[in-house]
Amino acid sequence: TPSKVMIKEANTQLMMMFERISELEAQVAERDRKLAEQGSSTEIKKLQDKIIQMELSQAEDEAAHREQLVSYQQECQTQLNVMKDQCKKQIKEFQAHITKTEEDKKTFSQSLVQQAMKTQEQETELSSLIAENTELKSLVHSLQNSKHTPPIATKPDTTFP
């Protein structure tokens, strides 16, 4: 029947239209995907460029900071070397002072020993003189008391030079 043939043809046409619509939808989806990828890749490219710029800027900042640190380290090392030299000089001066003080102490000790020996010699000599003086006084006293007795011959004193 003609109406069945027409329905069949209409169905076939509908089916072809659905297939065509599906193909068009697939093409639109593919085009949208490509556009999205292009858009994303453009966005990604922009972000990557921005990241690279930030990394470069950070690297430049770090390099400048490193230069400042190196300069500061060199300045500190120079100051440290100056301080070390000053300390070494002060230590040498202090050691020289200690050595001189020790030498002075030794000289003073030797001088004290010599003075003590001299004092002891003088004390011995003084004791000898006192003893001799006492003898002379005794002799004078005995001479005064014995005006009538003949003088006693005494041995000359050899202790006095």
C-alpha positions as CSV (number, residue, x, y, z in Angstrom):
1,T,0.0,0.0,0.0
2,P,1.1,3.4,-0.8
3,S,0.6,4.7,2.7
4,K,2.8,2.0,4.0
5,V,5.5,2.8,1.5
6,M,5.1,6.5,2.4
7,I,5.4,5.7,6.1
8,K,8.4,3.5,5.4
9,E,10.0,6.3,3.3
10,A,9.2,8.8,6.0
11,N,10.7,6.5,8.6
12,T,13.8,6.1,6.5
13,Q,14.0,9.8,6.1
14,L,13.6,10.3,9.8
15,M,16.2,7.8,10.5
16,M,18.6,9.5,8.1
17,M,17.8,12.9,9.7
18,F,18.5,11.4,13.2
19,E,21.8,10.0,11.9
20,R,22.6,13.4,10.3
21,I,21.7,15.2,13.6
22,S,23.9,12.7,15.5
23,E,26.7,13.4,13.1
24,L,26.2,17.1,13.4
25,E,26.1,16.8,17.2
26,A,29.3,14.8,17.1
27,Q,30.9,17.4,14.9
28,V,29.7,20.2,17.2
29,A,31.0,18.3,20.2
30,E,34.4,17.7,18.5
31,R,34.5,21.4,17.5
32,D,33.6,22.5,21.1
33,R,36.3,20.1,22.5
34,K,38.9,21.5,20.1
35,L,37.9,25.1,21.0
36,A,38.1,24.2,24.7
37,E,41.5,22.6,24.2
38,Q,42.7,25.6,22.3
39,G,41.2,27.9,24.9
40,S,42.7,25.8,27.7
41,S,46.0,25.5,26.0
42,T,46.0,29.3,25.5
43,E,45.1,29.7,29.2
44,I,47.7,27.1,30.1
45,K,50.3,28.9,28.0
46,K,49.5,32.2,29.6
47,L,49.7,30.6,33.1
48,Q,53.0,28.9,32.1
49,D,54.4,32.2,30.9
50,K,53.3,33.9,34.1
51,I,54.9,31.1,36.2
52,I,58.1,31.5,34.2
53,Q,58.1,35.2,34.7
54,M,57.6,34.7,38.5
55,E,60.3,32.1,38.6
56,L,62.7,34.5,36.8
57,S,61.8,37.3,39.1
58,Q,62.3,35.1,42.1
59,A,65.6,33.9,40.7
60,E,66.8,37.5,40.2
61,D,65.7,38.3,43.8
62,E,67.5,35.3,45.1
63,A,70.6,36.2,43.1
64,A,70.5,39.8,44.5
65,H,69.9,38.4,48.0
66,R,72.9,36.0,47.5
67,E,75.1,38.9,46.4
68,Q,74.1,40.8,49.5
69,L,74.8,37.8,51.7
70,V,78.2,37.2,50.1
71,S,79.0,40.9,50.5
72,Y,77.8,40.8,54.1
73,Q,79.8,37.6,54.7
74,Q,82.9,39.2,53.3
75,E,82.5,42.3,55.5
76,C,82.0,40.1,58.5
77,Q,85.1,38.0,57.6
78,T,87.1,41.2,57.3
79,Q,85.9,42.5,60.6
80,L,86.6,39.1,62.2
81,N,90.2,39.1,60.8
82,V,90.7,42.6,62.1
83,M,89.4,41.5,65.5
84,K,91.6,38.4,65.5
85,D,94.7,40.5,64.7
86,Q,93.8,42.9,67.5
87,C,93.4,40.0,69.9
88,K,96.7,38.4,68.8
89,K,98.4,41.8,69.3
90,Q,96.8,42.2,72.8
91,I,97.8,38.6,73.7
92,K,101.4,39.3,72.7
93,E,101.4,42.5,74.7
94,F,99.9,40.8,77.7
95,Q,102.4,37.9,77.4
96,A,105.3,40.4,77.2
97,H,103.9,42.2,80.3
98,I,103.6,38.9,82.1
99,T,107.2,38.0,81.2
100,K,108.5,41.4,82.3
101,T,106.5,41.1,85.5
102,E,108.0,37.7,86.1
103,E,111.5,39.0,85.4
104,D,110.9,42.0,87.7
105,K,109.6,39.6,90.4
106,K,112.7,37.4,90.0
107,T,115.0,40.4,90.1
108,F,113.2,41.8,93.2
109,S,113.4,38.3,94.9
110,Q,117.1,38.2,94.2
111,S,117.5,41.7,95.5
112,L,115.6,40.7,98.7
113,V,117.8,37.7,99.1
114,Q,120.9,39.8,98.7
115,Q,119.6,42.4,101.1
116,A,118.8,39.6,103.6
117,M,122.3,38.2,103.3
118,K,123.8,41.7,103.7
119,T,121.6,42.4,106.7
120,Q,122.6,39.1,108.2
121,E,126.3,40.0,107.7
122,Q,125.7,43.4,109.2
123,E,123.9,41.9,112.2
124,T,126.8,39.4,112.7
125,E,129.2,42.3,112.5
126,L,127.1,44.4,114.8
127,S,126.9,41.6,117.3
128,S,130.7,41.2,117.1
129,L,131.1,45.0,117.7
130,I,128.7,44.9,120.6
131,A,130.6,42.1,122.1
132,E,133.9,43.9,121.6
133,N,132.4,47.1,123.0
134,T,131.2,45.2,126.0
135,E,134.7,43.8,126.5
136,L,136.2,47.3,126.1
137,K,133.8,48.7,128.6
138,S,134.6,45.9,131.0
139,L,138.3,46.5,130.5
140,V,137.9,50.3,131.0
141,H,135.9,49.7,134.1
142,S,138.4,47.3,135.5
143,L,141.2,49.7,134.7
144,Q,139.4,52.5,136.5
145,N,138.8,50.2,139.5
146,S,142.4,49.0,139.6
147,K,144.5,52.1,139.4
148,H,147.1,50.4,141.6
149,T,147.3,47.1,139.8
150,P,149.7,46.8,136.9
151,P,148.1,46.5,133.5
152,I,147.4,43.0,132.3
153,A,149.0,42.2,129.0
154,T,146.3,41.2,126.6
155,K,146.5,39.6,123.3
156,P,145.8,42.1,120.5
157,D,142.3,41.8,119.0
158,T,142.5,40.5,115.5
159,T,138.7,40.6,114.8
160,F,138.9,44.2,113.6
161,P,140.7,45.0,110.4
